[in-house]
Structure formats: C-alpha cells, structure tokens
Amino acid sequence: MYMVEGESVGILASTTDGSTLLTDLVSGNLAPDTGAVFIRPGSCILGAPTTSELKLSLEEVIQRLAMTQEVNGRALKKAVARTVRQIGLEDDHLFTRVSDLEPAIVELARLSAALNTSPSLLIAVSSIASGNVLLTDPGKAWYERYLSRRGSCLMFASNTRTLVRACSRIIWLYEGRVIMDRPAIEVHREFVRFEAAKDDRMQQAQLLRRYALELVQPKITTY
C-alpha cells in the first residue's frame, strides 16, 4: 500500500472482514504465507496494552513506547519527562499500575509517548482508533501537529466514527477484499448508506456490485 509523508490512512474492517489478520501482519505478530510485509524504519505500533503491560506502572509503559524508537539513557528520561509535562501527570498516576488507572488516562499517556518519539509511521491498532483520544484536545492537537511535521498514520477501526475525522483516506475491506479506496468523507457516506441497508440484502448486493465497478485498486509498494 502506498502512503506519502504526512498522510493518514484508515483501514475500515471488522474481525470477520480480516482486520485481525491484517493487524497481525502489520504489527509483525504473524508472518505472511506468501509475499512480504515491509514497515518503514522508525515506525511505532500503538496497540492495546498487553497482559504484561497491565501489570506495569504507567511510567514503565511510557518508557517502553519510547524505547521502540531506540531512545535510551538521558534521551529516554527526557522523553518520559516530556510526556509527564504534556499530560500533567501526578506521581500517584505515574507510579500506579496501568490496570488500576482509568483507560482514558492510559490511552492519552500512550498516545503522547508515541508521538513524542516522532515516529516516521504511527500504526494505531487498538481502541485508540475508535475512542475519543484523537477526537478531542489535547490528543487531537498533538496528532495534527505530528502530521504537519510529515509524520504518517495507518489506523484500523470497524466503523468510520474516528477514521473520517482523523484520516484523509480510507481503505474499506469487506469479507476479506478491498471494496473501496477513496477520500475519507466519501467512504464514510457509503459506509453509512451500506449499514442503513443491512436488513435489505438485495440493496446491499447492488451497492457491492457498484463498488466493485468503481473500485480503483490501491497501489502496492514498499516504504
């Protein structure tokens, strides 16, 4: 899939449409049977906290995200301090286990830590792609500033609620195949129309046929 610097691309797909398989391939949790997956150097994968991360303090989770960009030593301390200042975290938050904190605080801290490392590509494969952290300030302001500095984002979600506001383009997968690759607002309109017809199989089939005729296949390349 081709992306340019500063572009934000949404992947619209449910689990049955192949989103789990695709996120596992992109995140490196699964190797493809054929072909290869190339991820741009300096990418940051922002997934849901793992079971082991839930047992860590928020400070340790922030450190882990910074270390994905090979930040260490004094630079690591500065990166953590920058996130703490940006969010206004208190010590009782910073040194508390992630599982004992409100999810909104954890997601905001993780987003801040990820963007503070200035990754070349942010890959959002967690609830961050469907929650409010990217739709309201301060997360929205951080995200827009990141894109303005030529950062790129690949975001996964099962609906267009966040994608239409956070992405310039959406690739829609349905039953394992791409059915649309257009500007975000156009895909959003068609997705709403398609969902409204979910009780009318004939109308949905007609829409799918039209999408197939109009589809321009996404360009394939490496980063």
Secondary structure as GFF3:
##gff-version 3
##sequence-region A 1 223
A	DSSP	beta_strand	8	12	.	.	.	ID=ss1
A	DSSP	three_ten_helix	15	17	.	.	.	ID=ss2
A	DSSP	alpha_helix	19	27	.	.	.	ID=ss3
A	DSSP	beta_strand	43	46	.	.	.	ID=ss4
A	DSSP	alpha_helix	51	54	.	.	.	ID=ss5
A	DSSP	alpha_helix	58	67	.	.	.	ID=ss6
A	DSSP	alpha_helix	73	87	.	.	.	ID=ss7
A	DSSP	alpha_helix	91	94	.	.	.	ID=ss8
A	DSSP	three_ten_helix	98	100	.	.	.	ID=ss9
A	DSSP	alpha_helix	103	116	.	.	.	ID=ss10
A	DSSP	beta_strand	121	124	.	.	.	ID=ss11
A	DSSP	three_ten_helix	127	129	.	.	.	ID=ss12
A	DSSP	alpha_helix	139	148	.	.	.	ID=ss13
A	DSSP	beta_strand	152	157	.	.	.	ID=ss14
A	DSSP	alpha_helix	160	166	.	.	.	ID=ss15
A	DSSP	beta_strand	169	174	.	.	.	ID=ss16
A	DSSP	beta_strand	177	183	.	.	.	ID=ss17
A	DSSP	alpha_helix	184	196	.	.	.	ID=ss18
A	DSSP	alpha_helix	201	214	.	.	.	ID=ss19
###
